[in-house]
């Protein structure tokens, strides 16, 4: 009898949790559509999270979009080169990686110039956090650890 009650209680808790999650989902989708989660387009491409916690004005969003649009052709060209190398199961060459880093730095510097001093402080913290996370991830790859360590990807068609 106790087992039946425990099982019924467990099922009721799971159902209640699922209902609460389902009720919140439309609000999250609405915020994403409204652009609140993207913060002026910085979420697409580039490093995710650089604009986390930075409240932008409409004018700043417009300026940042213009910066992103100006760099988009160069970024897409480099992405194609990097994808082509990865399709051949190789890492992109050092010149392509260097051009990618330089482009990202120029774009990030221009975006930072649009921000106020308070926003720049938050942005700088985010840049530091993302940079540390990328270095840790790269370190794991070179040591053969991590989710996508070199050579750990299954063969295509397997």
C-alpha positions in Angstrom: 0.0 0.0 0.0 2.8 2.4 0.8 4.5 1.6 -2.5 1.4 2.5 -4.4 1.0 5.8 -2.6 4.7 6.6 -3.2 4.4 5.8 -6.9 1.2 7.9 -7.2 2.9 10.8 -5.4 5.9 10.6 -7.8 3.6 10.6 -10.8 1.7 13.6 -9.4 5.0 15.5 -8.9 6.2 14.8 -12.4 2.9 15.9 -13.9 2.9 19.1 -11.8 6.5 19.9 -13.0 5.6 19.2 -16.6 2.6 21.6 -16.3 4.7 24.3 -14.8 7.4 24.0 -17.6 4.8 24.0 -20.3 3.2 27.1 -18.9 6.5 29.0 -19.0 7.5 28.0 -22.6 5.3 30.6 -24.5 6.8 33.4 -22.4 10.4 32.4 -23.3 9.5 32.1 -27.0 7.9 35.5 -26.9 11.0 37.1 -25.4 13.2 35.4 -27.9 11.0 36.7 -30.8 11.1 40.2 -29.3 14.9 40.2 -29.3 15.4 40.4 -25.6 17.6 37.3 -25.5 19.7 38.3 -28.5 20.7 41.8 -27.3 21.0 43.6 -30.6 22.0 40.7 -32.8 25.2 39.8 -31.0 23.9 36.3 -30.3 24.0 35.2 -33.9 27.5 34.4 -34.9 30.5 35.6 -32.9 30.8 34.7 -29.3 27.6 34.0 -27.5 27.3 35.7 -24.2 29.3 38.9 -24.9 26.3 41.1 -24.4 24.8 39.2 -21.4 23.7 41.7 -18.8 24.2 44.7 -21.1 21.0 46.7 -21.5 21.1 48.4 -24.9 19.1 51.4 -26.1 17.4 51.2 -29.5 20.1 53.5 -30.9 22.8 51.2 -29.7 21.1 48.1 -31.1 20.9 49.9 -34.5 24.6 50.8 -34.4 25.7 47.3 -33.4 23.6 45.8 -36.2 25.3 48.1 -38.6 28.7 47.0 -37.4 27.7 43.3 -37.6 26.3 43.8 -41.1 29.6 45.5 -42.2 31.7 42.5 -41.1 29.3 39.8 -42.2 30.8 39.2 -45.7 34.3 38.7 -44.3 33.0 36.5 -41.5 31.1 34.3 -43.9 34.1 33.9 -46.2 36.2 32.8 -43.3 33.5 30.5 -42.0 33.4 28.8 -45.4 37.1 28.2 -45.4 37.0 26.8 -41.9 34.0 24.5 -42.7 35.9 23.2 -45.8 38.9 22.3 -43.7 36.7 20.6 -41.1 34.9 18.7 -43.8 38.2 17.2 -44.8 38.7 16.2 -41.1 41.4 18.9 -40.7 41.9 22.0 -38.6 41.8 25.3 -40.4 45.3 26.6 -41.3 46.9 29.1 -39.0 46.6 32.0 -41.4 42.8 31.5 -41.6 42.6 31.3 -37.8 44.7 34.4 -37.4 42.4 36.3 -39.9 39.4 35.1 -37.9 40.9 36.4 -34.6 41.8 39.7 -36.1 38.3 40.2 -37.6 36.6 39.3 -34.3 38.9 41.7 -32.4 38.1 44.6 -34.8 34.4 43.9 -34.6 34.4 43.5 -30.8 36.4 46.8 -30.5 33.9 48.7 -32.6 30.9 47.2 -30.7 32.6 48.2 -27.4 33.0 51.8 -28.7 29.2 52.0 -28.9 28.7 51.2 -25.2 28.7 53.5 -22.2 31.4 53.1 -19.5 29.1 51.0 -17.3 28.1 48.8 -20.2 31.8 48.4 -21.2 32.7 47.1 -17.8 30.0 44.3 -18.1 31.1 43.7 -21.7 34.8 43.4 -20.7 33.9 40.9 -18.0 31.9 38.8 -20.5 34.8 38.9 -23.0 37.1 37.7 -20.3 34.7 34.9 -19.2 34.2 33.7 -22.8 37.9 33.9 -23.6 38.7 31.7 -20.5 36.0 29.2 -21.5 37.4 29.0 -25.0 41.0 28.5 -23.7 39.8 25.7 -21.4 38.0 24.1 -24.2 41.0 24.3 -26.5 43.2 22.9 -23.8 40.9 19.9 -23.5 41.0 19.3 -27.2 44.8 19.3 -27.4 45.0 16.8 -24.5 42.4 14.6 -26.2 39.7 15.3 -23.7 36.3 16.9 -24.2 33.2 16.3 -26.2 34.8 16.7 -29.6 38.4 15.7 -29.2 40.2 15.2 -32.4 39.6 11.8 -33.9 36.7 11.0 -31.7 34.1 11.9 -34.3 32.5 8.8 -35.9 33.2 8.2 -39.5 30.5 9.6 -41.9 28.0 7.1 -43.0 28.7 4.8 -40.1 
